[in-house]
Amino acid sequence: MKRDEQRARMRVEVDAMPITQATKTSLQNQLLRKLEKMTKHMVHFMKPVAVMYDRSVAMQYHSVIAKPMDMSTLRENLDAGVYTTHAQFFADLDLIFQNALTYNGGSTEHTSLLVCKSAQHMMKEVDVMRAELCLYIKVAAESEVVDREIVGKRTEEQERQRAEKRQTGQLLMSKTAAEGALTSIMHAVREQQLPRVKDVAPHLLILEDMLDGEVLDLHEEYRAEVSRIERE
């Protein structure tokens, strides 16, 4: 009894879970493929009635069954993301066999005892397989959460590294630009294309401050003039 209660609780929990790529794979591999191999009983439920039978039978069927369902449509819906929760998926799976019992039950001209027995047999099979599948789905979902957390942490670390690289790159660019500007100014001073160093040194100090006071390898004439200005 305790085991049955645990299975019932797990079934309710899994039904409410959203279908993810991992759990979709479990449904495809652990349930649908196994069901489709049970050809003796599943032959009646693999394709839409309109495909398997002539038009008159299909019209009669649709006059009785409000929402037809079959295995090929179920699989297509799963692949297309029509089902957002496992409860929706299993509801349509159950509907396949419920429809068969509804249409073929009782004493009517279209009653098929064989189809009814196959539907009843498959409902029992699905119930057993569903209990086993719940564990697969839960493990798959939990594994996917762990994978997302790992990827998330990896992404955060990658972003941090990228930010550091960007910051370092920007600093290097600033240093390169400042060094280039300082060197160009000193070259211009030596070539007497600009005022003498004593006139441009204050501007060079500002550039150096932009580099957090880092001492740059510049012309000695600049250093001497800067030192003189700083002493004043």
LOTIVEX-336741 format. One record per residue: residue number from 0; x, y, z of N, C-alpha, C in turn. Coordinates in Angstrom, 2 decimals. Example, Ala and Ser with C-alpha at 12.3 -4.5 7.8 and 13.67 -1.06 7.14 Angstrom:
LOTIVEX-336741
0|13.19|-5.69|7.80|12.30|-4.50|7.80|13.20|-3.30|7.80
1|12.85|-2.25|7.08|13.67|-1.06|7.14|12.90|0.03|7.87
END
This chain:
LOTIVEX-336741
0|0.83|-1.21|0.00|0.00|0.00|0.00|0.87|1.26|0.00
1|1.95|1.20|0.81|2.83|2.36|0.89|3.47|2.64|-0.46
2|3.86|1.56|-1.17|4.46|1.73|-2.50|3.45|2.33|-3.47
3|2.21|1.89|-3.40|1.16|2.44|-4.28|0.94|3.92|-4.00
4|1.00|4.30|-2.74|0.82|5.71|-2.38|1.98|6.54|-2.92
5|3.19|6.00|-2.83|4.36|6.71|-3.35|4.25|6.89|-4.86
6|3.81|5.83|-5.54|3.64|5.92|-6.99|2.57|6.94|-7.37
7|1.50|6.96|-6.59|0.42|7.91|-6.86|0.90|9.34|-6.68
8|1.67|9.58|-5.63|2.20|10.93|-5.39|3.16|11.34|-6.50
9|4.02|10.39|-6.91|4.97|10.69|-7.98|4.24|10.97|-9.29
10|3.17|10.23|-9.52|2.39|10.43|-10.75|1.78|11.83|-10.78
11|1.22|12.26|-9.66|0.65|13.61|-9.57|1.74|14.65|-9.78
12|2.89|14.42|-9.17|4.01|15.37|-9.29|4.51|15.46|-10.72
13|4.66|14.31|-11.38|5.15|14.29|-12.76|4.11|14.89|-13.71
14|2.83|14.62|-13.48|1.78|15.17|-14.34|1.84|16.70|-14.39
15|2.17|17.30|-13.27|2.19|18.76|-13.19|3.47|19.36|-13.77
16|4.48|18.52|-13.99|5.77|19.02|-14.49|5.68|19.42|-15.95
17|6.36|20.49|-16.35|6.40|20.86|-17.77|7.23|19.86|-18.56
18|6.86|19.66|-19.80|7.63|18.78|-20.68|8.85|19.54|-21.19
19|10.02|19.00|-20.93|11.27|19.58|-21.42|11.86|18.66|-22.48
20|12.98|19.07|-23.05|13.61|18.23|-24.07|14.03|16.89|-23.49
21|14.53|16.91|-22.26|14.97|15.67|-21.61|13.80|14.74|-21.34
22|12.70|15.28|-20.80|11.55|14.43|-20.49|10.82|14.01|-21.77
23|10.88|14.83|-22.80|10.30|14.45|-24.09|11.01|13.22|-24.64
24|12.32|13.19|-24.50|13.10|12.03|-24.95|12.70|10.79|-24.18
25|12.45|10.92|-22.89|12.00|9.79|-22.08|10.65|9.27|-22.57
26|9.74|10.18|-22.88|8.42|9.77|-23.38|8.55|9.05|-24.72
27|9.42|9.55|-25.57|9.59|8.95|-26.89|10.23|7.57|-26.81
28|11.30|7.46|-26.01|12.06|6.22|-25.97|11.50|5.18|-25.01
29|11.04|5.63|-23.85|10.61|4.69|-22.82|9.13|4.33|-22.90
30|8.37|5.04|-23.71|6.93|4.75|-23.78|6.45|4.53|-25.21
31|6.55|5.55|-26.03|5.96|5.46|-27.37|6.57|4.35|-28.21
32|7.89|4.23|-28.19|8.53|3.17|-28.98|8.11|1.78|-28.51
33|8.00|1.62|-27.20|7.59|0.32|-26.65|6.14|0.01|-27.01
34|5.29|1.01|-26.94|3.89|0.80|-27.30|3.74|0.45|-28.77
35|4.49|1.15|-29.61|4.38|0.93|-31.06|4.86|-0.45|-31.48
36|5.69|-1.08|-30.65|6.17|-2.43|-30.95|5.14|-3.50|-30.59
37|4.12|-3.14|-29.83|3.07|-4.09|-29.45|2.02|-4.14|-30.55
38|2.45|-4.59|-31.71|1.63|-4.50|-32.92|0.33|-5.29|-32.84
39|0.33|-6.39|-32.09|-0.87|-7.23|-32.01|-2.07|-6.43|-31.52
40|-1.84|-5.59|-30.51|-2.93|-4.80|-29.94|-2.96|-3.36|-30.46
41|-1.79|-2.84|-30.83|-1.70|-1.43|-31.21|-2.07|-1.16|-32.66
42|-2.22|-2.20|-33.45|-2.51|-2.02|-34.87|-3.76|-1.18|-35.10
43|-4.70|-1.22|-34.17|-5.96|-0.48|-34.32|-5.81|1.01|-34.01
44|-4.69|1.38|-33.38|-4.59|2.74|-32.82|-3.42|3.55|-33.38
45|-2.77|3.04|-34.40|-1.54|3.69|-34.87|-1.80|4.94|-35.71
46|-2.88|4.94|-36.49|-3.14|6.05|-37.41|-4.59|6.53|-37.27
47|-4.89|7.73|-37.79|-6.28|8.23|-37.72|-7.25|7.29|-38.42
48|-8.46|7.25|-37.93|-9.51|6.41|-38.53|-9.72|6.78|-39.99
49|-9.64|8.07|-40.30|-9.84|8.53|-41.68|-8.78|7.99|-42.63
50|-7.62|7.62|-42.09|-6.55|7.06|-42.91|-6.69|5.54|-43.03
51|-7.13|4.90|-41.96|-7.19|3.44|-41.91|-8.46|2.86|-42.55
52|-9.52|3.65|-42.58|-10.79|3.12|-43.08|-11.37|4.04|-44.16
53|-12.42|3.57|-44.82|-13.00|4.36|-45.90|-13.81|5.53|-45.34
54|-14.29|6.37|-46.23|-14.93|7.62|-45.85|-16.19|7.40|-45.02
55|-16.97|6.41|-45.37|-18.23|6.18|-44.65|-17.97|5.78|-43.20
56|-16.96|4.95|-42.98|-16.60|4.54|-41.62|-16.08|5.74|-40.85
57|-15.24|6.54|-41.50|-14.68|7.72|-40.84|-15.78|8.70|-40.43
58|-16.77|8.89|-41.31|-17.88|9.80|-40.99|-18.69|9.27|-39.81
59|-18.93|7.96|-39.82|-19.68|7.35|-38.72|-18.91|7.50|-37.40
60|-17.60|7.29|-37.49|-16.74|7.40|-36.30|-16.78|8.82|-35.74
61|-16.64|9.80|-36.59|-16.61|11.20|-36.15|-17.97|11.68|-35.64
62|-19.02|11.00|-36.01|-20.34|11.36|-35.49|-20.51|10.89|-34.04
63|-19.66|9.96|-33.63|-19.72|9.43|-32.26|-18.62|10.00|-31.38
64|-17.43|10.11|-31.95|-16.25|10.54|-31.18|-15.98|12.03|-31.42
65|-16.03|12.81|-30.36|-15.85|14.27|-30.48|-14.40|14.66|-30.74
66|-13.48|13.96|-30.10|-12.06|14.28|-30.26|-11.28|13.01|-30.59
67|-11.11|12.71|-31.87|-10.34|11.53|-32.25|-8.87|11.68|-31.83
68|-8.22|10.56|-31.56|-6.80|10.58|-31.22|-6.19|9.23|-31.61
69|-4.94|9.27|-32.04|-4.22|8.06|-32.43|-2.74|8.26|-32.12
70|-1.95|7.21|-32.27|-0.55|7.26|-31.88|0.26|8.21|-32.76
71|0.00|8.23|-34.05|0.78|9.11|-34.93|0.50|10.58|-34.62
72|-0.76|10.90|-34.34|-1.10|12.28|-33.96|-0.50|12.65|-32.62
73|-0.52|11.70|-31.69|0.07|11.92|-30.37|1.55|12.24|-30.48
74|2.25|11.45|-31.29|3.69|11.68|-31.47|3.95|13.02|-32.16
75|3.17|13.35|-33.16|3.32|14.64|-33.85|3.11|15.80|-32.89
76|2.10|15.69|-32.05|1.82|16.74|-31.07|2.97|16.89|-30.08
77|3.53|15.76|-29.66|4.66|15.80|-28.73|5.86|16.47|-29.38
78|6.16|16.09|-30.60|7.30|16.67|-31.32|7.11|18.16|-31.58
79|5.86|18.56|-31.81|5.57|19.97|-32.14|5.44|20.85|-30.91
80|5.50|20.26|-29.73|5.41|21.06|-28.51|3.98|21.45|-28.14
81|3.00|20.69|-28.64|1.60|20.98|-28.32|1.33|20.78|-26.83
82|1.95|19.76|-26.26|1.75|19.47|-24.84|2.77|20.23|-23.99
83|2.28|20.97|-23.03|3.19|21.71|-22.15|3.44|20.98|-20.84
84|2.52|20.10|-20.45|2.71|19.30|-19.24|2.53|17.83|-19.57
85|3.03|16.97|-18.68|2.89|15.54|-18.89|1.44|15.10|-18.76
86|0.67|15.81|-17.95|-0.75|15.48|-17.78|-1.49|15.60|-19.12
87|-1.16|16.62|-19.90|-1.81|16.81|-21.20|-1.45|15.67|-22.15
88|-0.19|15.27|-22.12|0.25|14.16|-22.98|-0.48|12.87|-22.62
89|-0.49|12.53|-21.34|-1.12|11.28|-20.91|-2.64|11.31|-21.09
90|-3.22|12.49|-21.03|-4.67|12.60|-21.26|-5.01|12.19|-22.69
91|-4.19|12.62|-23.65|-4.44|12.24|-25.05|-4.10|10.77|-25.29
92|-3.08|10.26|-24.58|-2.76|8.84|-24.71|-3.93|7.99|-24.20
93|-4.47|8.35|-23.06|-5.63|7.63|-22.53|-6.84|7.76|-23.46
94|-6.95|8.92|-24.10|-8.09|9.18|-24.98|-8.14|8.20|-26.15
95|-6.97|7.77|-26.62|-6.92|6.81|-27.73|-7.75|5.57|-27.40
96|-7.54|5.05|-26.21|-8.19|3.80|-25.81|-9.62|4.04|-25.30
97|-9.84|5.18|-24.67|-11.20|5.52|-24.24|-12.12|5.68|-25.45
98|-11.60|6.32|-26.50|-12.39|6.46|-27.73|-12.75|5.10|-28.32
99|-11.78|4.18|-28.28|-12.02|2.84|-28.82|-13.13|2.13|-28.06
100|-13.11|2.26|-26.74|-14.16|1.64|-25.92|-15.51|2.30|-26.14
101|-15.49|3.63|-26.29|-16.75|4.36|-26.51|-17.39|3.97|-27.84
102|-16.58|3.93|-28.88|-17.11|3.65|-30.21|-17.49|2.19|-30.40
103|-16.70|1.28|-29.83|-16.90|-0.14|-30.05|-17.68|-0.85|-28.94
104|-17.99|-0.11|-27.89|-18.74|-0.73|-26.80|-20.22|-0.83|-27.10
105|-20.90|-1.70|-26.40|-22.34|-1.85|-26.60|-22.66|-2.69|-27.81
106|-23.93|-2.79|-28.09|-24.40|-3.61|-29.22|-24.83|-2.70|-30.37
107|-23.89|-2.34|-31.20|-24.18|-1.52|-32.38|-23.58|-2.19|-33.60
108|-23.90|-1.66|-34.75|-23.41|-2.26|-35.99|-21.91|-2.15|-36.15
109|-21.30|-1.19|-35.44|-19.86|-1.03|-35.57|-19.10|-1.55|-34.35
110|-19.76|-2.33|-33.50|-19.09|-2.88|-32.33|-18.01|-3.88|-32.75
111|-16.83|-3.74|-32.13|-15.74|-4.68|-32.37|-15.21|-5.15|-31.04
112|-15.51|-6.39|-30.69|-15.04|-6.94|-29.42|-13.52|-7.01|-29.40
113|-12.93|-7.29|-30.56|-11.48|-7.39|-30.65|-10.81|-6.06|-30.31
114|-11.34|-4.97|-30.86|-10.78|-3.64|-30.58|-10.96|-3.28|-29.12
115|-12.11|-3.61|-28.56|-12.35|-3.33|-27.14|-11.35|-4.06|-26.26
116|-11.11|-5.34|-26.55|-10.16|-6.12|-25.75|-8.75|-5.56|-25.89
117|-8.40|-5.13|-27.10|-7.07|-4.54|-27.31|-6.93|-3.24|-26.54
118|-7.99|-2.43|-26.54|-7.96|-1.16|-25.81|-7.82|-1.40|-24.32
119|-8.57|-2.35|-23.79|-8.49|-2.67|-22.37|-7.10|-3.19|-22.00
120|-6.56|-4.04|-22.86|-5.22|-4.58|-22.62|-4.18|-3.47|-22.60
121|-4.26|-2.56|-23.56|-3.27|-1.49|-23.66|-3.41|-0.48|-22.52
122|-4.60|-0.27|-22.02|-4.77|0.63|-20.88|-4.04|0.08|-19.65
123|-4.09|-1.23|-19.48|-3.36|-1.85|-18.37|-1.85|-1.73|-18.59
124|-1.42|-1.97|-19.82|0.01|-1.86|-20.15|0.51|-0.44|-19.91
125|-0.25|0.53|-20.36|0.14|1.93|-20.19|0.22|2.30|-18.72
126|-0.71|1.79|-17.94|-0.72|2.10|-16.51|0.56|1.60|-15.84
127|0.99|0.40|-16.19|2.23|-0.16|-15.63|3.44|0.62|-16.14
128|3.48|0.86|-17.44|4.62|1.57|-18.03|4.70|3.01|-17.53
129|3.54|3.59|-17.30|3.52|4.98|-16.82|4.12|5.08|-15.42
130|3.84|4.10|-14.57|4.40|4.08|-13.22|5.93|4.00|-13.27
131|6.45|3.18|-14.19|7.90|3.06|-14.34|8.48|4.32|-14.96
132|7.74|4.89|-15.91|8.23|6.06|-16.63|8.33|7.29|-15.74
133|7.47|7.38|-14.74|7.49|8.54|-13.85|8.87|8.74|-13.24
134|9.52|7.64|-12.88|10.85|7.73|-12.29|11.85|8.25|-13.32
135|11.77|7.74|-14.56|12.65|8.22|-15.63|12.48|9.72|-15.84
136|11.23|10.15|-15.89|10.93|11.56|-16.15|11.46|12.44|-15.03
137|11.25|12.01|-13.79|11.69|12.81|-12.65|13.21|12.93|-12.64
138|13.90|11.81|-12.87|15.37|11.84|-12.91|15.86|12.71|-14.06
139|15.21|12.57|-15.24|15.61|13.37|-16.40|15.42|14.85|-16.13
140|14.30|15.21|-15.50|14.03|16.62|-15.19|15.04|17.16|-14.20
141|15.35|16.38|-13.16|16.32|16.83|-12.15|17.71|16.96|-12.76
142|18.07|16.03|-13.64|19.37|16.10|-14.30|19.47|17.34|-15.17
143|18.36|17.68|-15.83|18.35|18.86|-16.70|18.52|20.14|-15.88
144|17.92|20.17|-14.68|18.08|21.33|-13.80|19.53|21.49|-13.40
145|20.17|20.36|-13.03|21.59|20.39|-12.65|22.43|20.86|-13.82
146|22.12|20.35|-15.02|22.88|20.76|-16.21|22.74|22.26|-16.46
147|21.52|22.80|-16.29|21.31|24.24|-16.49|22.10|25.05|-15.48
148|22.15|24.54|-14.23|22.90|25.26|-13.19|24.39|25.28|-13.53
149|24.89|24.13|-14.02|26.31|24.06|-14.39|26.59|25.01|-15.54
150|25.72|24.97|-16.55|25.90|25.86|-17.70|25.79|27.31|-17.27
151|24.85|27.59|-16.35|24.69|28.96|-15.86|25.93|29.45|-15.16
152|26.52|28.59|-14.31|27.74|28.98|-13.62|28.88|29.17|-14.60
153|28.93|28.27|-15.60|29.98|28.38|-16.60|29.81|29.68|-17.37
154|28.58|30.02|-17.68|28.31|31.25|-18.42|28.70|32.47|-17.59
155|28.37|32.46|-16.30|28.74|33.57|-15.43|30.25|33.73|-15.38
156|30.97|32.62|-15.28|32.43|32.67|-15.24|32.98|33.19|-16.55
157|32.39|32.73|-17.67|32.83|33.20|-18.98|32.59|34.70|-19.13
158|31.44|35.17|-18.65|31.14|36.60|-18.72|32.12|37.41|-17.88
159|32.47|36.88|-16.71|33.44|37.57|-15.85|34.79|37.67|-16.55
160|35.20|36.56|-17.18|36.47|36.56|-17.89|36.44|37.52|-19.07
161|35.31|37.53|-19.78|35.18|38.46|-20.91|35.25|39.91|-20.44
162|34.59|40.19|-19.31|34.60|41.55|-18.77|36.02|41.97|-18.40
163|36.77|41.03|-17.80|38.16|41.34|-17.45|38.99|41.59|-18.70
164|38.75|40.77|-19.73|39.51|40.95|-20.96|39.17|42.29|-21.61
165|37.85|42.63|-21.59|37.46|43.92|-22.16|38.09|45.07|-21.40
166|38.08|44.97|-20.07|38.65|46.03|-19.24|40.14|46.15|-19.48
167|40.82|45.00|-19.53|42.26|44.99|-19.79|42.56|45.55|-21.16
168|41.73|45.14|-22.15|41.94|45.63|-23.50|41.75|47.13|-23.60
169|40.72|47.64|-22.92|40.49|49.08|-22.94|41.62|49.83|-22.26
170|42.15|49.27|-21.16|43.26|49.91|-20.46|44.51|49.93|-21.33
171|44.75|48.79|-22.01|45.91|48.73|-22.89|45.77|49.74|-24.03
172|44.54|49.85|-24.56|44.31|50.83|-25.62|44.53|52.24|-25.11
173|44.09|52.51|-23.87|44.28|53.85|-23.30|45.76|54.14|-23.12
174|46.48|53.14|-22.62|47.91|53.32|-22.42|48.61|53.56|-23.75
175|48.23|52.75|-24.73|48.86|52.88|-26.04|48.58|54.24|-26.65
176|47.31|54.67|-26.54|46.95|55.98|-27.09|47.69|57.10|-26.37
177|47.75|57.01|-25.02|48.43|58.06|-24.25|49.91|58.09|-24.54
178|50.50|56.90|-24.58|51.94|56.84|-24.87|52.23|57.40|-26.25
179|51.35|57.06|-27.20|51.54|57.58|-28.55|51.43|59.10|-28.57
180|50.44|59.63|-27.83|50.26|61.09|-27.79|51.46|61.77|-27.16
181|51.93|61.20|-26.04|53.08|61.80|-25.35|54.33|61.76|-26.21
182|54.54|60.62|-26.83|55.73|60.48|-27.68|55.67|61.44|-28.86
183|54.47|61.57|-29.46|54.31|62.49|-30.59|54.58|63.93|-30.18
184|54.08|64.30|-28.99|54.31|65.67|-28.51|55.79|65.92|-28.31
185|56.48|64.96|-27.68|57.91|65.15|-27.43|58.69|65.22|-28.73
186|58.27|64.42|-29.70|58.94|64.47|-30.99|58.72|65.83|-31.64
187|57.48|66.34|-31.54|57.19|67.66|-32.11|57.99|68.74|-31.43
188|58.16|68.61|-30.09|58.94|69.60|-29.35|60.38|69.60|-29.83
189|60.93|68.38|-29.98|62.33|68.29|-30.42|62.50|68.87|-31.81
190|61.49|68.72|-32.62|61.55|69.24|-33.99|61.12|70.70|-34.05
191|60.85|71.29|-32.87|60.45|72.69|-32.76|59.17|72.98|-33.55
192|58.30|71.97|-33.59|57.01|72.17|-34.24|55.94|72.56|-33.23
193|56.26|72.46|-31.92|55.35|72.87|-30.86|56.13|73.73|-29.88
194|55.42|74.40|-28.99|56.13|75.15|-27.95|57.06|74.22|-27.18
195|58.00|74.80|-26.47|58.97|74.01|-25.73|58.28|73.15|-24.68
196|58.99|72.19|-24.17|58.46|71.23|-23.22|57.81|71.90|-22.02
197|58.42|73.00|-21.55|57.88|73.64|-20.36|56.45|74.13|-20.57
198|56.08|74.35|-21.83|54.73|74.82|-22.11|53.72|73.67|-22.28
199|54.23|72.53|-22.71|53.31|71.40|-22.95|53.33|70.39|-21.80
200|54.34|70.49|-20.91|54.45|69.52|-19.83|53.19|69.42|-18.98
201|52.51|70.53|-18.62|51.28|70.41|-17.83|50.23|69.54|-18.50
202|50.14|69.64|-19.81|49.18|68.81|-20.55|49.59|67.34|-20.50
203|50.91|67.11|-20.51|51.39|65.73|-20.43|51.10|65.13|-19.07
204|51.16|65.96|-18.03|50.84|65.48|-16.69|49.39|64.99|-16.63
205|48.50|65.72|-17.29|47.10|65.32|-17.32|46.95|63.96|-17.98
206|47.68|63.77|-19.08|47.63|62.48|-19.76|48.14|61.37|-18.86
207|49.19|61.66|-18.12|49.74|60.65|-17.23|48.76|60.32|-16.11
208|48.03|61.35|-15.63|47.02|61.10|-14.61|45.91|60.18|-15.12
209|45.62|60.26|-16.40|44.61|59.39|-16.99|45.02|57.93|-16.89
210|46.30|57.68|-16.78|46.82|56.32|-16.65|47.10|55.97|-15.21
211|46.34|56.58|-14.30|46.44|56.30|-12.86|47.83|56.58|-12.32
212|48.48|57.59|-12.86|49.78|57.98|-12.34|50.91|57.05|-12.72
213|50.65|56.13|-13.63|51.69|55.18|-14.01|52.82|55.91|-14.74
214|54.07|55.63|-14.34|55.23|56.27|-14.95|55.48|55.65|-16.32
215|55.52|56.47|-17.33|55.73|55.99|-18.69|57.17|56.22|-19.11
216|57.61|55.38|-20.01|58.98|55.48|-20.49|59.04|56.53|-21.59
217|59.28|57.79|-21.19|59.27|58.90|-22.13|60.65|59.56|-22.19
218|60.73|60.55|-23.00|61.99|61.28|-23.21|62.45|61.93|-21.90
219|63.72|61.87|-21.62|64.27|62.42|-20.38|63.98|63.91|-20.24
220|63.92|64.58|-21.36|63.63|66.02|-21.32|62.25|66.27|-20.72
221|61.30|65.42|-21.07|59.96|65.54|-20.51|59.98|65.28|-19.02
222|60.68|64.23|-18.61|60.72|63.88|-17.20|61.35|65.00|-16.37
223|62.38|65.55|-16.89|63.04|66.64|-16.15|62.12|67.83|-16.00
224|61.43|68.15|-17.07|60.53|69.30|-17.03|59.34|69.03|-16.11
225|58.82|67.80|-16.14|57.72|67.44|-15.27|58.14|67.53|-13.82
226|59.34|67.04|-13.53|59.84|67.10|-12.15|59.96|68.53|-11.68
227|60.42|69.41|-12.56|60.56|70.81|-12.19|59.21|71.42|-11.88
228|58.20|71.09|-12.72|56.86|71.65|-12.51|56.28|71.15|-11.19
229|56.53|69.88|-10.89|55.99|69.31|-9.66|56.63|69.94|-8.42
230|57.89|70.40|-8.54|58.57|71.02|-7.39|58.08|72.44|-7.16
231|57.54|73.06|-8.16|57.13|74.47|-8.04|55.86|74.61|-7.20
END
